[in-house]
Amino acid sequence: MLKQFISYRDKLSPVMLLVLGLGLISLACSLGSEQAAKPLRIKNSLATLTPTAAISQAEAPVEALPQPAEAVLNQQAAPAEAVQIARLPTLTPTPLSQPASVAFAAPTQPAANPVAAVDPSPTPTTWTFTEVTATPTTPGATPPPAGGPLPTLPPPADPTKTPKSKVAGWSFRGVQTWHQQDSMLVIGEIINNTGKPQQAVDITGTFYDDKDQVIKNELDILSHVAVDVVPVGAHIPFELVIESSQPVYRLDLLALSEPADNPPRQDFQFANISQQQNESNLYCLEGQIQNIGSPLADYLIVVAIGYNAQGNVVSFGEYSPASPGVIVGDQASPFEMCLDPLDQQIARHEIRALGY
């Protein structure tokens, strides 16, 4: 065999050997390039996250960790090099601690202002009084002290013209005045001698200072007449309150009214009248009223008047039953009234009733 091979070698020319060598080299390169063209695939298994206990809504959310960037493999890397990728550790979220509870103090209620105890028994108002007609005073005299009696002026030459009446025929009787600080209280009776029943009766007047000059400052006047319609010849009590910044030394009373067509009846009877003085020093009257005439429509008023020893009006009271229509025939309605004597003595009383 050796001899035969040597004979073949000797027979090959140098050109043939060169061609054969290049062919072998080309075959080797072809096999190497196919192996290098295959891509390298690497399987990367990520770590599994282990869930933990749920976090309450009050907890702050866990800050998200940055996601790892995907590995970029160079497909042109040499096939002999092995890429080693380490496994990521398992991430276990750590729950946040519960937030500290903040305790708010309950709002404090403001301290209530202490209320002074009120004596249930009212202190009676002290008035000092004087009659309208009495001894004279000198113009320019010092005004009366607060709560003291009013100085009085001499009666006019013709008493029948005083007090003056706006409507002819009105006259006044038993008038007294009380003075306290900036107020004056006038109480008396008004008599209807106009010849017609009168309604909407209003008492006013002209008021004078210590120099007998008309007071021109603003006056607050409030009048009250006990009944709505005053029949002809009736004596009805009234009350007048005057508030003035100047003391009133004298007054001329005036009556304003309108004629009325339907006068109230006055033919009522009284029974079982009794009088007593209660613990508040009030002059109290009680009794019964009877209607011996025709049934009443809807109006009945009982008026009690207290007089002092001089015949002047001290105080008066009023009572109206809730259902005057049922008072007829033998039916009687009880009543009770108490009069404030205003630091005077009530010597006698009169009770009158009007209705229709």
C-alpha positions, 0 to 999 in steps of 0.5 A, spaced: 500 500 500 505 504 501 508 503 495 502 504 491 500 511 495 507 513 493 506 512 486 500 516 486 503 522 490 509 521 485 503 521 479 500 528 482 502 534 480 503 540 484 497 544 481 492 538 483 494 538 490 493 546 491 486 545 488 485 539 493 487 543 499 482 549 497 476 544 497 478 542 503 478 549 506 472 551 503 468 545 506 471 546 513 468 554 512 461 551 510 460 547 516 463 552 521 458 558 518 452 553 519 453 552 526 454 560 527 448 562 524 443 559 529 441 564 534 442 563 541 436 562 546 436 563 553 430 561 557 430 566 563 425 564 569 423 570 573 422 569 581 415 568 583 412 573 588 409 570 594 403 574 596 402 577 604 396 579 608 392 584 605 394 591 607 388 595 610 385 601 606 388 606 611 395 603 610 399 607 605 401 603 599 407 600 598 412 604 594 413 600 587 420 597 585 423 599 579 422 593 574 428 590 571 430 591 564 429 586 559 436 582 558 438 584 551 442 579 548 447 580 542 445 575 536 452 576 534 456 574 540 461 568 539 457 562 540 463 559 545 461 564 550 455 562 555 451 568 558 450 567 565 444 570 568 443 570 576 435 568 579 432 574 582 430 574 589 423 573 591 420 579 593 416 579 600 412 586 601 413 589 608 406 591 610 406 598 613 405 600 620 398 602 622 397 609 622 397 612 629 390 614 631 389 622 633 385 623 638 381 630 638 379 633 644 371 634 645 369 641 644 368 644 650 361 647 651 361 655 653 360 656 660 353 658 661 352 665 664 349 664 671 342 667 671 340 671 677 334 668 681 328 672 680 323 673 686 317 670 683 313 676 687 314 682 683 315 689 687 309 693 686 311 700 683 310 706 688 307 712 685 306 718 688 299 722 687 296 728 687 289 731 685 288 735 679 286 741 683 289 744 689 294 749 692 298 754 687 305 754 685 309 759 683 312 759 676 319 758 675 319 753 681 324 747 681 321 741 678 318 736 682 323 730 684 323 723 681 317 720 684 315 726 688 308 729 688 306 734 682 306 741 684 299 743 683 296 750 680 289 753 682 283 751 679 280 756 674 275 761 675 270 757 671 270 749 673 265 747 668 270 749 663 275 744 665 278 739 663 276 742 656 273 737 651 274 736 644 267 734 643 262 738 646 258 735 652 264 731 655 266 732 662 271 729 667 270 727 674 274 724 680 281 725 676 288 724 680 295 724 677 301 720 679 308 722 677 314 717 677 321 719 674 319 721 666 312 718 667 305 721 669 299 716 670 292 720 670 286 716 672 279 718 673 272 718 670 269 721 663 261 723 663 257 723 656 253 729 656 253 729 649 246 727 648 248 721 643 252 715 644 259 715 643 264 710 640 272 710 639 273 715 645 280 717 646 283 721 651 288 726 650 290 733 652 295 739 653 300 739 658 304 745 661 311 745 664 313 749 671 312 756 667 305 754 665 308 754 658 305 748 653 310 742 653 313 742 645 317 736 646 315 729 643 310 726 648 308 719 648 301 718 650 297 712 651 289 712 653 284 707 655 277 707 656 274 701 659 268 700 654 267 701 647 261 705 646 259 710 652 251 711 653 248 717 654 249 719 661 254 714 663 260 714 667 266 710 665 273 710 668 279 711 664 286 711 664 292 716 661 299 715 661 304 720 659 311 720 658 315 726 657 322 728 658 320 735 661 316 734 668 308 736 667 306 741 672 299 742 669 294 739 664 288 740 660 284 733 658 280 733 651 276 727 649 275 725 642 270 721 639 265 719 634 257 718 635 254 711 635 248 708 633 247 702 637 248 703 645 249 698 650 244 696 655 245 697 662 239 694 666 243 688 669 243 685 676 248 683 681 248 678 687 252 675 692 257 681 692 263 680 697 270 684 698 276 682 701 283 684 701 288 679 699 296 678 701 298 683 695 294 688 699 289 688 693 282 690 693 278 684 691 271 683 689 267 677 687 260 676 685 255 674 680 251 678 674 244 676 671 241 678 665 234 679 666 232 682 659 233 679 652 239 674 650 245 678 649 249 677 642 256 677 644 258 683 648 258 684 656 263 687 660 263 688 668 267 694 670 269 695 678 271 702 680 274 704 687 274 711 690 277 714 696 274 718 701 274 724 697 270 721 691 276 721 686 278 714 682 283 710 685 283 704 680 278 700 676 278 693 673 274 689 668 271 683 666 268 679 660 265 672 660 267 668 655 260 666 653 255 672 654 249 669 650 248 664 655 247 669 661 239 670 661 234 669 666 236 665 672 242 663 669 248 667 673 255 668 671 260 669 677 266 674 676 272 676 680 276 682 680 282 685 684 284 693 684 291 696 685 290 701 690 296 705 688 298 706 696 291 709 697 285 707 701 279 705 697 273 707 701 268 705 697 266 701 690 261 701 684 260 695 679 257 697 672 255 692 667 254 694 659 252 689 654 248 688 647 
